[in-house]
Amino acid sequence: MASTVTLEKTTTVQSGGGTDAGSPRTVRSPLLMKGRKVGDCGGGEDATDKCCGRRRCELVSYDRLPEFLKHNEFIVDHYRSEWPIKEALLSAFSIHNETINVWTHLIGFFVFLAFTTCAATMVPMEYEASHSHLATTSTGRLPNITGNAMALMTSDYSAEGAVADTIIMKALLRNASVETEAAAAAALSSAPGHRVARWPFYAYLCGAMFCLLMSSACHLLACHSEHASYVLLRLDYAGITALIVTSFYPLVYYTFLCDPLVQALYLGFITASGAAAVAVSLLPVFERPELRWARAGLFACMGMSGLVPIVHKMVVFGARPEAVVTTGYEMAMGAAYLAGVAVYATRVPERWMPGRFDLAGHSHQLFHVLVIAGAYAHYLAGLVYLGWRDMDGC
């Protein structure tokens, strides 16, 4: 019955009201014509004036969107508007202006899930093998030293040199015992049960996966309704905050492992900042398009605060190669994130050629790729931190 009303409305516009609504000629509704954009979608006054008819959902242009879906006027076409959940989910496998946004971060999520699995299985095995070899070579010194002492006992033994040889033999045996005890203590302290805590590294991986998954879900399902858009955008902002906050955890925890006070201060500050950012993002005004720069600035400032512990690390551990390598990875991460924020805020290249980058190449897609690149750089830094503290401890 709803489609009949729509067809009658369409016929009335085309014929000025002189055509019978029951005529077969009224069946050719624009809502059901394949490959056509719908000109009367979004912001309609009744429930029948939607983008989805009974047979298929259509893509619409920017000026036909409801206000809650208007985020970037430089992307002018190929929008989904108020689609049912089922059709919105299935649209992941169709072409529209959010397809690449959905898949860049969905693929990234599975990549980081694989990284987490590898870190949980491969890294401890390699660590145990290397330390087992170290313990074997260390404890293997005793037979060599004892053998030297026994050789000394049986070589050129005479009455005149008996006392001197006995003193030397006892000294060698005593040294062997001390070295063996030291090697055993070192092997015990380096045993798998005494490995450095892994939770900061896994917290970062979980933060990255949460960010990527929430971003993908938001781009896929926010077109369903205004309420869905509101909830999913908040989850998206929370995911960005989680990624930034948990990026600090490996850096701060492993660098200042031997200074619990400094470690606690840095971790407490960034965690509190993240909680405040999530609280601010809950405000409805936070998602308004004109506050794009405010959102970008908030997340950029949170990320830039990471320079403080990085500089502190280089002052204290600048001579260590692990500190230099991890700082290089962190600089690469920061450069990727800042480039992504700049592209997101300025909306280039689509602002230079509106409509040209609707499907591929627009700023948000570039932002997604740069986020994944930065997250991967920090993952590599995390592996270096683990190797450093597993070997040296505190």
SULBEL-V557704 format. One record per residue. N is the residue number from 0. PSI is psi as a letter, one per 30 degrees, with the letter a starting at -180 (none if undefined). NEAR is the number of other C-alpha atoms within 8 Angstrom. D_FIRST is the distance of its C-alpha to the first C-alpha in Angstrom with 2 decimals. Layout:
n->N psi->PSI near->NEAR d_first->D_FIRST
n->N psi->PSI near->NEAR d_first->D_FIRST
This chain:
n->0 psi->e near->4 d_first->0.00
n->1 psi->e near->6 d_first->3.84
n->2 psi->e near->9 d_first->5.47
n->3 psi->e near->7 d_first->5.02
n->4 psi->e near->9 d_first->6.49
n->5 psi->e near->11 d_first->8.85
n->6 psi->e near->13 d_first->9.90
n->7 psi->e near->10 d_first->10.67
n->8 psi->e near->8 d_first->12.60
n->9 psi->e near->10 d_first->14.43
n->10 psi->e near->13 d_first->15.36
n->11 psi->e near->11 d_first->16.66
n->12 psi->e near->8 d_first->18.84
n->13 psi->e near->7 d_first->20.21
n->14 psi->g near->8 d_first->21.02
n->15 psi->g near->8 d_first->21.67
n->16 psi->g near->9 d_first->19.19
n->17 psi->g near->6 d_first->20.91
n->18 psi->k near->9 d_first->18.45
n->19 psi->k near->6 d_first->16.12
n->20 psi->f near->8 d_first->12.43
n->21 psi->f near->5 d_first->12.30
n->22 psi->k near->8 d_first->15.28
n->23 psi->f near->5 d_first->15.60
n->24 psi->f near->5 d_first->17.08
n->25 psi->f near->12 d_first->13.87
n->26 psi->f near->7 d_first->13.01
n->27 psi->i near->8 d_first->15.70
n->28 psi->k near->10 d_first->14.03
n->29 psi->f near->7 d_first->16.69
n->30 psi->f near->9 d_first->14.71
n->31 psi->g near->9 d_first->15.27
n->32 psi->j near->8 d_first->18.81
n->33 psi->k near->4 d_first->21.38
n->34 psi->g near->4 d_first->24.16
n->35 psi->k near->7 d_first->22.84
n->36 psi->k near->8 d_first->22.90
n->37 psi->k near->11 d_first->19.95
n->38 psi->f near->7 d_first->21.16
n->39 psi->h near->9 d_first->18.58
n->40 psi->l near->13 d_first->18.60
n->41 psi->k near->12 d_first->20.19
n->42 psi->g near->8 d_first->20.82
n->43 psi->l near->10 d_first->17.54
n->44 psi->f near->5 d_first->16.97
n->45 psi->l near->5 d_first->13.50
n->46 psi->f near->6 d_first->12.04
n->47 psi->f near->9 d_first->9.86
n->48 psi->i near->11 d_first->13.25
n->49 psi->l near->12 d_first->14.70
n->50 psi->f near->17 d_first->16.77
n->51 psi->j near->12 d_first->14.85
n->52 psi->a near->10 d_first->11.83
n->53 psi->f near->5 d_first->10.72
n->54 psi->e near->6 d_first->13.99
n->55 psi->l near->7 d_first->16.66
n->56 psi->k near->9 d_first->18.01
n->57 psi->l near->11 d_first->20.04
n->58 psi->k near->13 d_first->23.24
n->59 psi->l near->16 d_first->23.77
n->60 psi->l near->12 d_first->26.91
n->61 psi->e near->11 d_first->28.82
n->62 psi->f near->5 d_first->28.09
n->63 psi->g near->11 d_first->24.30
n->64 psi->l near->14 d_first->24.88
n->65 psi->l near->9 d_first->24.56
n->66 psi->e near->6 d_first->28.08
n->67 psi->f near->7 d_first->28.51
n->68 psi->g near->8 d_first->28.31
n->69 psi->j near->10 d_first->30.74
n->70 psi->f near->7 d_first->34.06
n->71 psi->j near->6 d_first->35.72
n->72 psi->f near->7 d_first->35.24
n->73 psi->f near->9 d_first->37.46
n->74 psi->j near->11 d_first->34.85
n->75 psi->f near->11 d_first->32.56
n->76 psi->l near->11 d_first->29.95
n->77 psi->h near->11 d_first->28.29
n->78 psi->k near->12 d_first->26.69
n->79 psi->k near->11 d_first->23.94
n->80 psi->j near->15 d_first->21.95
n->81 psi->h near->11 d_first->20.07
n->82 psi->k near->13 d_first->19.47
n->83 psi->l near->8 d_first->18.74
n->84 psi->e near->8 d_first->22.09
n->85 psi->e near->6 d_first->21.93
n->86 psi->e near->9 d_first->21.29
n->87 psi->e near->13 d_first->23.91
n->88 psi->e near->9 d_first->26.39
n->89 psi->f near->8 d_first->25.95
n->90 psi->f near->10 d_first->26.40
n->91 psi->f near->11 d_first->30.05
n->92 psi->g near->6 d_first->30.42
n->93 psi->l near->7 d_first->28.91
n->94 psi->k near->8 d_first->30.39
n->95 psi->a near->10 d_first->29.64
n->96 psi->f near->11 d_first->31.98
n->97 psi->f near->10 d_first->32.30
n->98 psi->e near->14 d_first->33.06
n->99 psi->e near->10 d_first->36.83
n->100 psi->e near->12 d_first->36.77
n->101 psi->e near->14 d_first->35.14
n->102 psi->f near->10 d_first->37.54
n->103 psi->e near->12 d_first->40.77
n->104 psi->f near->14 d_first->40.75
n->105 psi->e near->11 d_first->39.22
n->106 psi->e near->8 d_first->42.03
n->107 psi->e near->11 d_first->44.43
n->108 psi->e near->13 d_first->43.42
n->109 psi->e near->8 d_first->44.33
n->110 psi->e near->8 d_first->47.53
n->111 psi->f near->11 d_first->48.64
n->112 psi->e near->9 d_first->47.75
n->113 psi->e near->8 d_first->50.15
n->114 psi->e near->8 d_first->52.73
n->115 psi->e near->10 d_first->52.54
n->116 psi->e near->8 d_first->53.08
n->117 psi->e near->9 d_first->56.01
n->118 psi->e near->9 d_first->57.53
n->119 psi->f near->8 d_first->57.32
n->120 psi->e near->8 d_first->58.93
n->121 psi->e near->8 d_first->60.98
n->122 psi->e near->9 d_first->62.58
n->123 psi->e near->10 d_first->64.22
n->124 psi->e near->8 d_first->65.55
n->125 psi->e near->8 d_first->67.17
n->126 psi->e near->9 d_first->68.55
n->127 psi->e near->10 d_first->70.11
n->128 psi->e near->8 d_first->71.65
n->129 psi->e near->8 d_first->73.26
n->130 psi->f near->11 d_first->74.63
n->131 psi->e near->9 d_first->75.91
n->132 psi->e near->8 d_first->77.85
n->133 psi->e near->9 d_first->79.18
n->134 psi->e near->12 d_first->80.39
n->135 psi->e near->8 d_first->82.07
n->136 psi->e near->8 d_first->83.96
n->137 psi->e near->10 d_first->85.00
n->138 psi->f near->10 d_first->86.37
n->139 psi->f near->8 d_first->88.04
n->140 psi->f near->11 d_first->90.71
n->141 psi->e near->11 d_first->92.71
n->142 psi->e near->7 d_first->94.09
n->143 psi->e near->8 d_first->95.23
n->144 psi->e near->11 d_first->97.05
n->145 psi->e near->11 d_first->98.51
n->146 psi->e near->8 d_first->99.61
n->147 psi->e near->8 d_first->101.42
n->148 psi->e near->11 d_first->103.20
n->149 psi->e near->9 d_first->104.30
n->150 psi->e near->8 d_first->105.57
n->151 psi->e near->9 d_first->107.56
n->152 psi->e near->10 d_first->109.06
n->153 psi->f near->7 d_first->110.33
n->154 psi->k near->6 d_first->111.52
n->155 psi->h near->4 d_first->115.13
n->156 psi->k near->9 d_first->115.55
n->157 psi->l near->6 d_first->119.06
n->158 psi->e near->5 d_first->120.88
n->159 psi->e near->5 d_first->121.20
n->160 psi->g near->8 d_first->117.45
n->161 psi->e near->9 d_first->116.14
n->162 psi->e near->7 d_first->115.54
n->163 psi->e near->7 d_first->113.79
n->164 psi->e near->11 d_first->111.57
n->165 psi->e near->9 d_first->110.59
n->166 psi->e near->8 d_first->109.56
n->167 psi->e near->8 d_first->107.42
n->168 psi->e near->12 d_first->105.76
n->169 psi->e near->8 d_first->104.79
n->170 psi->e near->8 d_first->103.35
n->171 psi->e near->11 d_first->101.20
n->172 psi->e near->11 d_first->99.92
n->173 psi->e near->8 d_first->99.14
n->174 psi->e near->8 d_first->97.21
n->175 psi->e near->12 d_first->95.30
n->176 psi->e near->9 d_first->94.30
n->177 psi->e near->8 d_first->93.10
n->178 psi->e near->10 d_first->91.06
n->179 psi->e near->12 d_first->89.52
n->180 psi->e near->8 d_first->88.52
n->181 psi->e near->8 d_first->87.00
n->182 psi->e near->11 d_first->85.03
n->183 psi->e near->11 d_first->83.77
n->184 psi->e near->8 d_first->82.70
n->185 psi->e near->9 d_first->80.88
n->186 psi->e near->12 d_first->79.12
n->187 psi->e near->8 d_first->78.15
n->188 psi->f near->7 d_first->76.76
n->189 psi->g near->12 d_first->74.74
n->190 psi->l near->10 d_first->73.45
n->191 psi->e near->8 d_first->69.70
n->192 psi->f near->5 d_first->69.74
n->193 psi->g near->8 d_first->70.97
n->194 psi->l near->8 d_first->68.51
n->195 psi->l near->8 d_first->67.11
n->196 psi->k near->5 d_first->63.86
n->197 psi->f near->7 d_first->60.73
n->198 psi->e near->6 d_first->58.16
n->199 psi->e near->11 d_first->58.17
n->200 psi->e near->10 d_first->57.48
n->201 psi->e near->9 d_first->54.65
n->202 psi->e near->10 d_first->53.24
n->203 psi->e near->13 d_first->53.02
n->204 psi->e near->11 d_first->51.29
n->205 psi->e near->8 d_first->48.74
n->206 psi->e near->12 d_first->48.19
n->207 psi->e near->14 d_first->47.62
n->208 psi->e near->12 d_first->45.16
n->209 psi->e near->12 d_first->43.22
n->210 psi->e near->14 d_first->43.06
n->211 psi->e near->13 d_first->41.89
n->212 psi->e near->11 d_first->39.24
n->213 psi->e near->12 d_first->37.77
n->214 psi->e near->13 d_first->37.76
n->215 psi->e near->14 d_first->35.94
n->216 psi->e near->11 d_first->33.29
n->217 psi->e near->13 d_first->32.83
n->218 psi->f near->11 d_first->32.36
n->219 psi->e near->14 d_first->29.89
n->220 psi->f near->13 d_first->27.64
n->221 psi->f near->14 d_first->28.10
n->222 psi->f near->15 d_first->25.12
n->223 psi->e near->13 d_first->22.76
n->224 psi->l near->9 d_first->22.97
n->225 psi->e near->9 d_first->25.60
n->226 psi->e near->6 d_first->26.94
n->227 psi->e near->11 d_first->27.32
n->228 psi->e near->14 d_first->29.06
n->229 psi->e near->10 d_first->31.41
n->230 psi->e near->8 d_first->32.43
n->231 psi->e near->13 d_first->32.89
n->232 psi->e near->11 d_first->34.89
n->233 psi->e near->10 d_first->37.21
n->234 psi->e near->11 d_first->37.73
n->235 psi->e near->12 d_first->38.46
n->236 psi->e near->10 d_first->41.07
n->237 psi->e near->11 d_first->42.52
n->238 psi->e near->15 d_first->42.88
n->239 psi->e near->10 d_first->44.79
n->240 psi->e near->12 d_first->47.01
n->241 psi->e near->13 d_first->47.65
n->242 psi->e near->13 d_first->48.74
n->243 psi->e near->12 d_first->51.15
n->244 psi->e near->11 d_first->52.60
n->245 psi->f near->12 d_first->53.17
n->246 psi->f near->10 d_first->54.75
n->247 psi->f near->11 d_first->57.59
n->248 psi->e near->13 d_first->58.26
n->249 psi->e near->14 d_first->60.15
n->250 psi->e near->12 d_first->61.98
n->251 psi->e near->13 d_first->63.22
n->252 psi->e near->11 d_first->63.74
n->253 psi->e near->10 d_first->65.75
n->254 psi->e near->9 d_first->67.65
n->255 psi->h near->11 d_first->68.90
n->256 psi->e near->10 d_first->69.22
n->257 psi->g near->5 d_first->72.79
n->258 psi->i near->7 d_first->72.04
n->259 psi->e near->8 d_first->69.70
n->260 psi->e near->6 d_first->69.86
n->261 psi->e near->8 d_first->68.72
n->262 psi->e near->12 d_first->66.10
n->263 psi->e near->8 d_first->64.68
n->264 psi->e near->8 d_first->64.69
n->265 psi->e near->10 d_first->62.74
n->266 psi->e near->12 d_first->60.20
n->267 psi->e near->8 d_first->59.73
n->268 psi->e near->8 d_first->59.27
n->269 psi->e near->11 d_first->56.59
n->270 psi->e near->9 d_first->54.70
n->271 psi->e near->8 d_first->54.74
n->272 psi->e near->9 d_first->53.65
n->273 psi->e near->13 d_first->50.69
n->274 psi->e near->8 d_first->49.65
n->275 psi->e near->8 d_first->49.91
n->276 psi->e near->10 d_first->47.81
n->277 psi->e near->11 d_first->45.01
n->278 psi->e near->8 d_first->45.21
n->279 psi->e near->8 d_first->44.99
n->280 psi->f near->12 d_first->42.00
n->281 psi->f near->8 d_first->40.04
n->282 psi->k near->7 d_first->40.10
n->283 psi->e near->8 d_first->36.81
n->284 psi->f near->5 d_first->38.85
n->285 psi->f near->10 d_first->40.29
n->286 psi->f near->9 d_first->37.34
n->287 psi->k near->9 d_first->37.27
n->288 psi->e near->8 d_first->37.89
n->289 psi->f near->5 d_first->40.99
n->290 psi->g near->9 d_first->42.58
n->291 psi->e near->10 d_first->42.58
n->292 psi->e near->8 d_first->46.36
n->293 psi->e near->7 d_first->46.76
n->294 psi->e near->9 d_first->44.93
n->295 psi->e near->12 d_first->46.98
n->296 psi->e near->8 d_first->50.14
n->297 psi->e near->9 d_first->49.60
n->298 psi->e near->11 d_first->49.20
n->299 psi->e near->10 d_first->52.00
n->300 psi->e near->8 d_first->54.40
n->301 psi->e near->12 d_first->53.73
n->302 psi->e near->9 d_first->54.53
n->303 psi->f near->8 d_first->57.57
n->304 psi->f near->7 d_first->59.08
n->305 psi->f near->9 d_first->59.76
n->306 psi->f near->7 d_first->62.63
n->307 psi->e near->7 d_first->64.72
n->308 psi->f near->10 d_first->65.08
n->309 psi->e near->10 d_first->65.41
n->310 psi->e near->8 d_first->68.33
n->311 psi->e near->8 d_first->69.79
n->312 psi->e near->12 d_first->69.59
n->313 psi->e near->11 d_first->71.44
n->314 psi->e near->7 d_first->74.13
n->315 psi->e near->6 d_first->74.84
n->316 psi->g near->8 d_first->74.20
n->317 psi->f near->10 d_first->74.50
n->318 psi->f near->7 d_first->77.20
n->319 psi->k near->7 d_first->75.08
n->320 psi->e near->7 d_first->73.26
n->321 psi->e near->9 d_first->70.25
n->322 psi->e near->12 d_first->69.78
n->323 psi->e near->11 d_first->69.97
n->324 psi->e near->10 d_first->67.52
n->325 psi->e near->12 d_first->64.91
n->326 psi->e near->10 d_first->65.26
n->327 psi->e near->8 d_first->64.62
n->328 psi->e near->12 d_first->61.38
n->329 psi->e near->11 d_first->60.36
n->330 psi->e near->8 d_first->61.11
n->331 psi->e near->10 d_first->58.92
n->332 psi->e near->14 d_first->56.11
n->333 psi->e near->11 d_first->56.53
n->334 psi->e near->9 d_first->56.61
n->335 psi->e near->12 d_first->53.36
n->336 psi->e near->11 d_first->51.59
n->337 psi->e near->9 d_first->52.95
n->338 psi->e near->10 d_first->51.98
n->339 psi->e near->13 d_first->48.44
n->340 psi->e near->11 d_first->48.30
n->341 psi->e near->9 d_first->49.68
n->342 psi->e near->13 d_first->47.11
n->343 psi->e near->12 d_first->44.26
n->344 psi->e near->9 d_first->45.51
n->345 psi->f near->6 d_first->46.37
n->346 psi->h near->11 d_first->43.29
n->347 psi->k near->10 d_first->45.36
n->348 psi->f near->10 d_first->45.10
n->349 psi->f near->15 d_first->41.63
n->350 psi->f near->8 d_first->42.91
n->351 psi->e near->6 d_first->45.36
n->352 psi->i near->9 d_first->42.81
n->353 psi->k near->11 d_first->39.24
n->354 psi->f near->10 d_first->36.68
n->355 psi->e near->6 d_first->39.40
n->356 psi->g near->12 d_first->39.07
n->357 psi->e near->14 d_first->35.35
n->358 psi->e near->12 d_first->35.22
n->359 psi->k near->8 d_first->38.84
n->360 psi->g near->9 d_first->41.91
n->361 psi->l near->13 d_first->40.62
n->362 psi->e near->12 d_first->42.44
n->363 psi->e near->10 d_first->40.44
n->364 psi->e near->12 d_first->40.91
n->365 psi->e near->11 d_first->44.64
n->366 psi->e near->13 d_first->44.70
n->367 psi->e near->12 d_first->43.34
n->368 psi->e near->9 d_first->46.01
n->369 psi->e near->12 d_first->48.76
n->370 psi->e near->11 d_first->47.75
n->371 psi->e near->10 d_first->48.08
n->372 psi->e near->10 d_first->51.42
n->373 psi->e near->14 d_first->52.75
n->374 psi->e near->10 d_first->51.68
n->375 psi->e near->9 d_first->53.41
n->376 psi->e near->12 d_first->56.60
n->377 psi->e near->12 d_first->56.70
n->378 psi->e near->9 d_first->56.20
n->379 psi->e near->9 d_first->59.34
n->380 psi->e near->13 d_first->61.18
n->381 psi->e near->12 d_first->60.27
n->382 psi->e near->8 d_first->61.92
n->383 psi->e near->11 d_first->65.07
n->384 psi->e near->14 d_first->65.14
n->385 psi->e near->11 d_first->64.98
n->386 psi->e near->8 d_first->67.81
n->387 psi->e near->10 d_first->69.89
n->388 psi->f near->11 d_first->69.71
n->389 psi->e near->10 d_first->69.94
n->390 psi->e near->7 d_first->73.24
n->391 psi->f near->6 d_first->74.73
n->392 psi->b near->7 d_first->73.17
n->393 psi->none near->5 d_first->74.12
